[in-house]
Amino acid sequence: MKLLFFCTVMVLTTTKGPLHAWPDPTRGGSGVNLNGKMFTLGGYNGGLVIYSPYQPSPWATPTSDPTSSYTSGYYSTSTPSYTETNTGNTETSAPFTATKAWTPKHTTPKPTTRHHTPSWTTGPPTRGFSVCLRYITDSQGGSIFTLSPSSSRIRLDVNGIAYMLSTNGYNNVYFTPNVRFWSGLQPTMWTSVCITVDNVKGVAQIFRDSTMSIRKLLDNYNTWSGEPVIDFSGFEGQVTDVQMWDYPLRYKEVFYYMSSGYYGQYMGSVLNWSYISYSLRGKTLLEDRYEQQLKQLTRRRGHHLKGEENTRKLFHVEEESKGRKSFDF
């Protein structure tokens, strides 16, 4: 009887489906504005891949053109539509398959939108790269992201306040951003990190909030020559405002990012959070940032307080009216 009951419960559970409708790997968005949004990642049970909307999806399978020395043709990709509810959650509909043409690798994509045009090509950049992001986690160590996962595989790991930069799983370089470069930055709930790599000078540096590491010399193994794709795999927490440049940022530009644009605007030349494509897998959610949720809560609370004040005023008027009537009596 116990075995029969167990089998019955398993059948009912399988029939009803999981309690949470986590997105499947084919769901995501293409060329969307994620300002004010954050992703909640479930560690090794979830993942996020972001890439430029000016390039084909990293999972696109191009067909070979026998009359040309380069790969060209068409690719098929599944891109679902999604809508945002008034609660701040994102609902993803069933994906549909679309066929798009893509440009050869030796040409520069020409976007037809009015968004910022990236200054990079599909060839390897010569100046270096920079990646900035904001995150929240309660983990003391682990992987944050991998850049160009199918080629150079430049990976950034964290252990407390120390960071490790590695290429293809070796040639590790360690950074400890403990030198304060500006005292005017106020701490926030987010940890803001920028990594800059200068291929010309062969140096790299990491900034964390209002502190920075020393500049460290690199060898040729740490130069970036891959595709502009960032993969968050194994990270547990929240991620937002991911930006990437195809050159090493100047201190002024890092300062602009760390101050969240208060002293100057910033916009990634390769990946831009306000116009970006992404793909989700496993336990990953797209939500409003905490700041947005707080604003919504404050507005709702303000309406309630206004209504309560009107109610109290009406109550006092009625009480005063009753008091006058009883006194006149």
N, C-alpha and C positions, 0 to 999 in steps of 0.2 A: 504493500500500500504506500509506503514512504517513497519507493522508487517511482510508482505511478504518479504520486503527487508532485514529485520533483520534475518529472518529465512534462507534466501538464503545465507547471509554472514556467518552465523554460520555453515551451511552445507559445504560451500567451505573451511572455516577455518579448520573444522574437517577433511575434505578429504585431505587437503594438509599436515596436521600434524603440530607439534610444530616447532618453528623457530630454536630451539636448540635440537640436538639429545642427550639428557642426557642419561647416562648409566642406565640400569635397574638393579634391585638387583642381578641378576644372573651373572653379569659381574665382572671380576676381573682378577687376575693372581695368579699362583701358583709357588713358588720357583723362583722368579724373583729378579734381581738386580735393586734396586731403587736408587742407588747412583747417585747424580746429578738430581734427580727428586723430585717433590713436588706435593701434592694434594691440590686442591682448593675446599673448602667445602662451601656449601650454607646454613649454619645454620641448622634450623630444616627442610629445604627442601632437605637436603643431608646428607650422612653419609659414614663413612669409618670404616671397621673392618679389623684388621690385626691379623694374627696368624702364628704359626710356620708351615713351609712346612713338618716338620717331623710328624705332627699330622693330623688326619682327619679334614675336614672342620667342623666348629662349627654347621653347618646346616645339617650335615650328620645324617641320621636316621639308626642306626645299627639294625640288627635283632638279636633276642635272641636265644641263643643256649641252648636247654633244657637239654643237657647232661653236662653242665658246670655251675659253680656257678657264673661266671662272664659273662658279655655281650661281645659277639664276633660275627664275621660274616662279611658281606659286606655292603657297603653303596654306594649310587649313588650321584653324585655331578655334577653340571653343571659348566664346566670350559671353557670359550671361549679362542680362540687364539687372539692375538693382535699384531699389527705391529706399528712401530714408523716411522713417516714421517720425511723428512729432515727439516721440519719446527719446529720440537720439539713436535708436538702434537701426541697423541696416538689414533690410530683408532682401535676400537674393532669390531671384526667380530661376526657373530651369534654364540651363545653358542652351544656346543654339550654336550651330556650326556655320561659320562664314568663311568664304574663300577670298583672300586678298593677294594683291601683287606686292612684291617687295623688290627693292632696288639691289643691284649687284654690290658686292662687298667693296669694290674699288671706287664707288661713287658716294657722294654725300647726300643723305636724304634731304629733300626739300619739303618741309611741312607746309601745308596749305592753311594752317590756323594762324591766328594772330598772337599766339603765345610766344614766349621767349625762344629764339632759335639757338640750339646748342652749337658751340664752336668746335666740337670735336668731329672727327671722322672715324670710320671703322678701322683705320690703321692705328698702330700703336702710338700713343702720345710720347713726346720727347721731354716734356717739362716735368712730369710727375702727376700727382693726384692729391686730392683732399676729400675726406669724408667727415661730415658732421651729423650728429644725431642726438636725440634726447631719449633717456630710458629711465624706467623705474624697476627695480628688482630687489628681492630679499635674499638672493643667492650671493654667496661670498666669492664665487668663482665659476668660470666656464666660458663658453664661446659666446661672443656677441654677434658677429656676422662674418661671412666669407665674401670677398670681392672676386668677381670673375670665377665662379666655381668650376667651370668646365675648361679653364685654361691655366692661368697663373695661380689661381687659388691663394690669394693673399687673405690671411685670416687674422682677426683681432680677438684676443681672449683677455679676460679680466680676472684678477685675483685680489680682492679688496680694493685698494687704490692703485695697484700696479697693473700694467697692461703688457701683453706680449704680442708682437707682430711676427708672423711667420709666413713663409712662402712654400707652398706644396708640402707642408708638414715638417719642414726643417728650416735651418738658418734663422733661429729664433733671436729676436732683439727685444730687450726688456726696457720698459719706460716706467718711471715713477713721477707723476706730476705733483710735486710737492713744493715747487717754487711759486710764490704768489706774484702774479704779474699785474694785478689791479685789485685794489681794496674796495672799489665802489660797487662791485656786483653784489646784489642781495641774494642769498640762497633761496631756492625754490624747491618744490617737490620733485623736480626733474634733475637728473644728472646729465649735464650737457658735455659731450665729448667731441673733439675735433682731432683728427689725425692728418698730418701733412707730410708728404713725401716729395722731396726735390730730387729728381733724377739727374739734373745737371750738376748739382753740387754733391750729390750722393749722401744726403742727410735726411733725417726724419725727426719729427717731434710730435708730442701728444699734449693736448690741452684738455683740462677737466675743470669746468666751472671757472673759478678765478685763479686757478693754479696751472702751471705748465711743467713739463719735464725738461731736462736738458736736451740739446740737439745731439743726435747720435749719428755717427758715420755708418753708412751701409755699403754692402757690396752689390754687385750686379743682380744678385738673386732676388732682391726686394723691389726691383723696378716693375712697374705695372705695364703690361702689354696685352691685356685681355679685353673681354667685352664688359660694358658698363652694366653689370648685373650684380645685385647684392642679395645674398641669401641669409635669412635669419633662421637657423636650424639649431635647436638645442637651447635656445634662450627662453627663459620663463619670466614674464613680466609684461610691461607696457613699452611700446616704441612709438615715437612720433618725430615729425620734422626732420626726415632724413634728406640730406642734401649732398651732392657730389660735384666736384670740380675737376677738370682735366689739367690742373696746375696746382702748385703749392700755394696755399693762401698766405697773404701777408698778415701781419699782426693786426692791422686795422680791420681786416675782413673777419678774422677770428673774433675780435672784440665785438663786431656788429652781431655776429651769431650768438655769442654768449649773452649779450644783452637783449636777446630776442627781438632785434631790430629797433630798439629804442634809440640808439645813437646813429644808426645807419641801416639801410636796407641790405638784404642779402638774398641771393638766388643762385642755386647750383647751376653750373654751365652744362653738366652732363645729366644729372638727375635732380629734378625740382619737385618738391612736395606738393606744390600747387598745380602741377600738370605731370602726372606720372601714371604708369601702369603697374599692376600688381597681380599676384596669384596667391591664393591661400591653400593650405592643406592641413588636414587634421583639426585639432582644437585651436582655432584662431578666430577672433572676433574683431570686427571693425566697429568702434564706438566713438562717441563724442569724448573729447579730452576732458579731464577733471575740471579744468577751468570753465569749459562750456557748460558742464553739468551744474557747476556751482552758480553760474550766472542764471541759468534757467530756474534753479531752486530759489535764488534770491528774488528773481522777478515774481515767481509764484508767491513767495513769502510776503513780498511787498504788496501784492494785491490783497492777500489775506489781511495784512495789518491795516490797509486802507479801509477794507470792509469792516474790520473790527472797530476802527475809530469812528466810522459813520454810525455803527450800531450803538456805541457808547454815547455819542452825541445825542442820538435819538432817545436813548434811555434817560439821559439827564434832563432833556427837554420835557419828556413825559412826567418825570418825577417832580420837576419844578412846577409844572402845570397843576399836578395833583396837590402839591403843597400849598400853592396859592389858593386853590379852591377850598381846601380844608381850613385855611386861615381866615378867608372871607366868611366862611360859614360861622 
